[in-house]
Amino acid sequence: MDFTINEDQQLLLESLRELMAQSCTETYMKECNEQHKYPQEFIDALVESGFSSLGIPEEYGGTEVDTTTLMLVAEEITKNGGPHFAFGQALSIADMLHFGNDEQKAQCLEEIQKGNVGFVLGFTEPQAGSDSSAIQTTFTRRDGKVYLNGHKTFMSHATRAKYMLCLARNADEAGDVSKKNAFTMWWMPMKAPGVTVEPLQKIGWHMLDTCEVYLDNVELEESDLVGVEGNGFMQAMENFEVERLLMAASLLGMAECAFEDAAKYATQRVQFGRPISSFQLIQEKITFMKIKIENMRNMVFKTAWEIDNGIPVQIDSALAKLYCARSAGEVIDDAMQIFGGIGYTTDCRVSRLWVDSRVMRIGGGTDEVMIHIAGRNILKQYKD
């Protein structure tokens, strides 16, 4: 397999770097992070330049590109200090493009074209994190209407999104957590009566809201059903492998950002009369940081190549997400160690990378779930 960046990809990345040099400076990122402000100016610049439409089918006004190109862009954004959530709409809205009706697709894509998120994915609940089959939000039919009741948590973008793609269990099946075919997806306006949003306070991800969402008899129409009734759980699972790879690509970029900052600092910081880069313990850190980054890159782009060539990636996407989440954290932590005290201040962006990367071992599938997915499927290959 050949991972050489082709001319079109190179031009795309060069254009992205130029855009970020103007619209995503470290001063701007620091301001947004300190003020807990969404980086709308940068998002708008991505939209105006067409980056937000990458990967969306042409029939919906997008620009079709392969998975490898999507991963290159995601990596480049975080490598240059941008936020991980700024890119990837094409993957996050795949459920709607695959299963939504024409009206739902139009509403979702209208938000994308404005630079907003297409929807909040209403999946996680207080008692249903890794155990997604334990979802307790229910839908009930009454007098020709549908009513949602429940509690969603860790909902990113919930204060700003116009819609939620909400997974709910048929109330008649609420007592049997084993019945995955009781789940259905619903297209729910976030401003509907009965929806209450309460932001959570976090140690990182200060530019992105994360919220509790309470649903109290939220009234919907039958036409708000998405896809096939009872098939919501499998619909939600369909795109997880590519979304996990997108997280791995963003982590790769974050590790590269921290690594390059630390390597430059090591050549400039003088202690005991010479640059700290001359000390072997610093050289050891730099060497092993580089090895981890190369391993991360190889896993991300090998898996992207497999997706583009129709090869199943259930194992490889889990391995990539697991390895990149852990290794990026190790690289960024070593970068902070090289910076020393200044690395622990908000004046140094490695501190932001440090706190923001940690949650990637939880969101999108915990380390433990990735091990479970990969481990059981690896062992299946060796059964007689």
C-alpha positions as CSV (number, residue, x, y, z in Angstrom):
1,M,0.0,0.0,0.0
2,D,1.2,3.5,-0.8
3,F,0.6,6.3,1.7
4,T,2.1,9.0,-0.5
5,I,0.1,12.2,-0.4
6,N,-1.1,13.0,-4.0
7,E,-1.0,16.4,-5.6
8,D,-4.7,17.2,-4.8
9,Q,-4.3,16.2,-1.2
10,Q,-1.1,18.3,-0.9
11,L,-2.8,21.4,-2.3
12,L,-5.8,20.8,0.0
13,L,-3.5,20.7,3.0
14,E,-1.5,23.7,1.9
15,S,-4.7,25.7,1.6
16,L,-5.8,24.5,5.1
17,R,-2.5,25.7,6.6
18,E,-2.9,29.1,5.0
19,L,-6.4,29.4,6.3
20,M,-5.4,28.4,9.8
21,A,-2.5,30.8,9.8
22,Q,-5.1,33.6,9.4
23,S,-8.2,32.2,11.2
24,C,-6.9,29.9,13.9
25,T,-3.9,31.6,15.5
26,E,-2.7,30.4,18.9
27,T,-3.7,33.7,20.4
28,Y,-7.3,33.1,19.1
29,M,-7.3,29.5,20.4
30,K,-6.1,30.7,23.8
31,E,-8.8,33.3,24.0
32,C,-11.5,30.9,23.1
33,N,-10.2,28.3,25.6
34,E,-9.9,30.8,28.5
35,Q,-13.4,32.3,27.8
36,H,-15.0,28.9,27.2
37,K,-16.0,30.3,23.8
38,Y,-16.9,28.3,20.7
39,P,-14.4,29.2,17.9
40,Q,-17.1,30.3,15.5
41,E,-14.7,32.5,13.4
42,F,-12.5,29.5,12.6
43,I,-15.5,27.3,11.9
44,D,-17.0,29.9,9.6
45,A,-13.6,30.1,7.7
46,L,-13.7,26.3,7.2
47,V,-17.3,26.5,5.9
48,E,-16.5,29.4,3.5
49,S,-13.5,27.5,2.1
50,G,-15.4,24.4,1.6
51,F,-13.7,22.2,4.2
52,S,-16.9,21.5,6.1
53,S,-18.5,19.9,3.0
54,L,-15.6,17.4,2.4
55,G,-16.9,13.9,2.4
56,I,-20.6,14.9,2.0
57,P,-22.0,13.4,-1.3
58,E,-22.3,15.8,-4.2
59,E,-26.1,15.2,-4.4
60,Y,-26.3,17.0,-1.0
61,G,-24.0,19.9,-2.0
62,G,-20.8,18.4,-0.8
63,T,-17.4,17.3,-2.2
64,E,-16.8,13.6,-2.2
65,V,-13.4,12.5,-1.0
66,D,-11.9,9.3,0.2
67,T,-11.5,8.4,3.9
68,T,-7.7,8.9,3.7
69,T,-8.3,12.6,2.7
70,L,-10.7,13.1,5.6
71,M,-8.1,11.7,8.0
72,L,-5.4,14.0,6.5
73,V,-7.5,17.1,7.1
74,A,-8.5,16.0,10.6
75,E,-4.8,15.4,11.5
76,E,-3.7,18.8,9.9
77,I,-6.2,20.8,11.9
78,T,-5.1,19.5,15.3
79,K,-1.4,19.4,14.2
80,N,-1.7,23.2,13.8
81,G,-3.3,23.7,17.2
82,G,-7.0,23.7,16.0
83,P,-9.8,22.0,18.0
84,H,-10.6,18.4,17.2
85,F,-14.3,19.0,16.8
86,A,-13.9,21.5,14.0
87,F,-14.0,18.9,11.3
88,G,-15.8,15.6,10.5
89,Q,-19.3,16.7,9.9
90,A,-19.5,14.3,6.9
91,L,-19.0,11.4,9.3
92,S,-21.1,12.7,12.1
93,I,-24.2,13.2,9.9
94,A,-23.8,9.9,8.1
95,D,-26.7,8.4,10.1
96,M,-29.0,11.1,8.8
97,L,-27.9,10.8,5.2
98,H,-28.3,7.0,5.3
99,F,-31.5,6.8,7.2
100,G,-33.3,10.2,7.2
101,N,-36.2,11.1,5.0
102,D,-35.9,14.0,2.5
103,E,-37.2,16.7,4.9
104,Q,-34.9,15.5,7.8
105,K,-31.9,15.5,5.4
106,A,-32.7,19.0,4.2
107,Q,-33.0,20.3,7.8
108,C,-29.7,18.7,8.8
109,L,-27.7,19.9,5.8
110,E,-29.1,23.4,6.1
111,E,-27.4,23.6,9.5
112,I,-24.2,22.2,8.1
113,Q,-24.2,24.8,5.4
114,K,-24.6,27.6,8.0
115,G,-21.5,26.2,9.9
116,N,-23.6,24.7,12.6
117,V,-23.6,21.0,13.7
118,G,-26.2,18.9,12.0
119,F,-27.5,17.4,15.2
120,V,-26.7,16.2,18.7
121,L,-26.4,12.4,18.8
122,G,-28.7,11.4,21.7
123,F,-27.1,8.2,22.7
124,T,-25.3,8.3,26.1
125,E,-27.3,8.2,29.3
126,P,-26.2,8.3,33.0
127,Q,-26.7,4.5,33.3
128,A,-25.8,3.8,29.7
129,G,-22.2,4.8,28.8
130,S,-20.2,1.8,27.6
131,D,-23.3,-0.3,28.1
132,S,-25.4,1.3,25.4
133,S,-28.0,-1.4,25.5
134,A,-29.0,-0.1,28.9
135,I,-30.6,3.1,27.4
136,Q,-33.8,3.9,29.3
137,T,-35.2,6.9,27.3
138,T,-38.5,5.8,26.0
139,F,-41.0,6.6,23.3
140,T,-44.7,6.2,23.8
141,R,-47.6,6.6,21.3
142,R,-50.7,8.4,22.4
143,D,-53.5,10.0,20.3
144,G,-51.5,9.9,17.1
145,K,-48.4,11.5,18.6
146,V,-45.1,10.2,19.9
147,Y,-43.8,11.2,23.3
148,L,-40.1,11.0,24.4
149,N,-39.1,10.8,28.1
150,G,-35.7,10.3,29.5
151,H,-32.3,11.8,30.4
152,K,-29.3,12.1,28.0
153,T,-25.8,13.0,29.2
154,F,-22.5,14.2,27.8
155,M,-24.3,15.7,24.9
156,S,-21.8,17.9,23.0
157,H,-23.1,21.0,21.1
158,A,-26.5,20.7,23.0
159,T,-26.7,24.4,23.7
160,R,-26.2,25.3,20.1
161,A,-27.6,22.5,18.0
162,K,-31.1,22.8,16.5
163,Y,-31.8,19.0,16.4
164,M,-31.1,15.8,18.3
165,L,-31.0,12.4,16.7
166,C,-32.4,10.6,19.7
167,L,-32.2,6.9,20.4
168,A,-35.2,5.8,22.5
169,R,-36.6,2.5,23.6
170,N,-40.2,1.4,23.0
171,A,-41.9,1.9,26.4
172,D,-43.5,-1.5,26.0
173,E,-40.1,-3.1,26.0
174,A,-38.5,-0.9,28.7
175,G,-38.2,-3.7,31.2
176,D,-36.0,-5.9,29.0
177,V,-32.5,-4.5,28.4
178,S,-31.5,-7.4,26.2
179,K,-33.9,-6.4,23.4
180,K,-31.8,-4.2,21.2
181,N,-34.5,-4.3,18.5
182,A,-36.7,-2.2,20.8
183,F,-34.6,0.9,19.9
184,T,-35.7,3.5,17.4
185,M,-34.2,6.8,16.2
186,W,-36.2,10.0,16.4
187,W,-35.5,13.5,14.9
188,M,-36.2,15.9,17.7
189,P,-36.0,19.7,17.7
190,M,-33.9,20.9,20.6
191,K,-36.3,23.8,21.2
192,A,-39.4,21.5,21.5
193,P,-41.4,21.9,24.7
194,G,-40.2,19.5,27.4
195,V,-36.5,19.7,26.4
196,T,-34.2,21.0,29.2
197,V,-30.5,21.6,28.6
198,E,-28.0,22.0,31.5
199,P,-24.3,22.5,30.7
200,L,-21.7,20.4,32.5
201,Q,-18.4,21.9,33.9
202,K,-15.3,20.0,32.6
203,I,-11.6,20.1,33.2
204,G,-11.0,20.4,29.5
205,W,-12.8,20.9,26.1
206,H,-13.6,24.4,27.2
207,M,-14.4,25.6,23.7
208,L,-17.1,22.9,23.3
209,D,-20.3,22.7,25.4
210,T,-21.2,19.3,26.9
211,C,-24.6,19.0,28.5
212,E,-27.3,17.0,30.3
213,V,-30.5,16.9,28.3
214,Y,-33.8,16.1,30.0
215,L,-36.8,15.0,28.0
216,D,-40.2,15.4,29.6
217,N,-43.1,14.3,27.4
218,V,-41.5,15.8,24.3
219,E,-44.1,15.6,21.6
220,L,-43.1,14.4,18.1
221,E,-44.9,13.3,14.9
222,E,-44.8,9.8,13.4
223,S,-42.9,11.4,10.5
224,D,-40.0,12.2,12.9
225,L,-39.0,8.6,12.9
226,V,-35.6,8.0,11.4
227,G,-35.0,4.8,9.4
228,V,-36.7,1.6,10.5
229,E,-38.6,1.4,13.7
230,G,-36.8,-1.1,16.1
231,N,-33.6,-0.9,14.1
232,G,-32.2,2.3,15.8
233,F,-29.4,0.5,17.7
234,M,-27.9,-1.1,14.6
235,Q,-28.3,2.2,12.6
236,A,-26.3,4.0,15.3
237,M,-23.6,1.3,15.3
238,E,-23.1,1.4,11.5
239,N,-20.7,4.4,11.4
240,F,-18.9,4.1,14.7
241,E,-15.8,2.5,13.1
242,V,-15.0,5.5,10.9
243,E,-15.8,8.0,13.6
244,R,-13.4,6.2,15.9
245,L,-10.7,6.5,13.2
246,L,-11.4,10.2,12.9
247,M,-10.7,10.5,16.6
248,A,-7.5,8.6,16.2
249,A,-6.4,11.0,13.3
250,S,-7.2,14.0,15.5
251,L,-5.1,12.5,18.3
252,L,-2.3,11.9,15.9
253,G,-2.3,15.6,15.1
254,M,-2.5,16.7,18.7
255,A,0.6,14.5,19.5
256,E,2.4,16.0,16.5
257,C,1.6,19.5,17.7
258,A,2.9,18.9,21.2
259,F,6.0,17.1,19.9
260,E,7.0,19.8,17.5
261,D,6.5,22.5,20.2
262,A,8.6,20.5,22.7
263,A,11.4,19.7,20.2
264,K,11.7,23.4,19.3
265,Y,11.7,24.4,22.9
266,A,14.4,21.9,23.8
267,T,16.8,23.4,21.3
268,Q,16.2,26.9,22.7
269,R,15.9,26.3,26.5
270,V,19.3,26.7,28.1
271,Q,20.2,25.0,31.5
272,F,23.6,24.4,33.0
273,G,25.0,26.5,30.2
274,R,23.7,24.5,27.2
275,P,20.4,23.7,25.4
276,I,18.5,21.0,27.2
277,S,18.3,19.2,23.8
278,S,21.9,18.2,24.4
279,F,21.0,16.1,27.4
280,Q,20.5,12.4,26.7
281,L,17.3,12.1,28.8
282,I,15.7,14.7,26.7
283,Q,16.9,13.0,23.5
284,E,15.4,9.8,24.8
285,K,12.0,11.4,25.3
286,I,12.1,13.0,21.8
287,T,13.1,9.6,20.2
288,F,10.3,7.6,21.8
289,M,7.8,10.4,21.2
290,K,8.7,10.2,17.5
291,I,8.4,6.4,17.4
292,K,4.9,6.6,18.9
293,I,3.8,9.3,16.4
294,E,5.1,7.2,13.5
295,N,3.2,4.1,14.9
296,M,0.1,6.2,15.3
297,R,0.3,7.5,11.7
298,N,0.8,4.0,10.3
299,M,-2.2,2.7,12.1
300,V,-4.5,5.6,11.1
301,F,-3.6,5.6,7.4
302,K,-3.5,1.8,7.1
303,T,-7.0,1.6,8.5
304,A,-8.1,4.5,6.2
305,W,-6.7,2.7,3.2
306,E,-8.5,-0.5,4.2
307,I,-11.8,1.4,4.5
308,D,-11.2,3.0,1.0
309,N,-10.6,-0.5,-0.4
310,G,-13.6,-2.1,1.1
311,I,-11.7,-4.1,3.8
312,P,-13.5,-4.7,7.1
313,V,-11.9,-2.6,9.9
314,Q,-13.8,-3.7,13.0
315,I,-10.5,-4.8,14.6
316,D,-8.2,-2.2,13.1
317,S,-10.4,0.8,14.0
318,A,-10.6,-0.3,17.6
319,L,-6.8,-0.9,17.7
320,A,-6.1,2.5,16.1
321,K,-8.5,4.4,18.5
322,L,-7.0,2.6,21.5
323,Y,-3.4,3.0,20.6
324,C,-3.7,6.6,19.5
325,A,-5.6,7.7,22.6
326,R,-3.0,6.2,24.9
327,S,0.0,7.1,22.9
328,A,-1.1,10.7,22.2
329,G,-1.5,11.1,26.0
330,E,2.0,9.8,26.6
331,V,3.5,12.0,23.9
332,I,1.8,15.1,25.2
333,D,2.7,14.3,28.8
334,D,6.4,14.0,27.8
335,A,6.1,17.3,25.9
336,M,4.9,18.9,29.1
337,Q,7.8,17.4,31.0
338,I,10.2,18.9,28.5
339,F,8.6,22.3,28.9
340,G,8.8,22.0,32.7
341,G,7.0,24.5,34.8
342,I,5.9,26.7,31.8
343,G,4.2,23.7,30.3
344,Y,1.8,23.6,33.2
345,T,0.6,27.1,32.6
346,T,-2.1,28.2,30.2
347,D,0.4,30.3,28.3
348,C,1.7,27.1,26.8
349,R,-0.7,25.3,24.5
350,V,0.7,21.9,25.5
351,S,-1.4,22.3,28.7
352,R,-4.5,22.6,26.6
353,L,-3.6,19.5,24.6
354,W,-2.8,17.7,27.8
355,V,-6.3,18.1,29.3
356,D,-8.2,17.9,26.0
357,S,-6.6,14.6,24.9
358,R,-7.4,12.7,28.1
359,V,-11.1,12.4,27.4
360,M,-10.4,10.7,24.1
361,R,-9.7,7.5,26.1
362,I,-13.4,7.7,27.3
363,G,-15.5,9.2,24.5
364,G,-16.2,7.3,21.3
365,G,-15.7,4.1,23.1
366,T,-13.5,3.6,26.2
367,D,-10.1,1.9,26.2
368,E,-11.7,-1.0,27.8
369,V,-14.5,-1.3,25.2
370,M,-11.9,-1.0,22.4
371,I,-9.9,-3.9,24.0
372,H,-13.1,-5.9,24.2
373,I,-14.1,-5.3,20.6
374,A,-10.6,-6.0,19.3
375,G,-9.8,-8.9,21.6
376,R,-12.8,-11.0,21.0
377,N,-12.7,-10.5,17.3
378,I,-8.9,-11.3,17.1
379,L,-9.5,-14.5,19.0
380,K,-12.4,-15.5,16.7
381,Q,-9.8,-15.8,14.0
382,Y,-8.1,-18.6,15.8
383,K,-11.0,-20.8,16.7
384,D,-11.2,-24.2,15.0
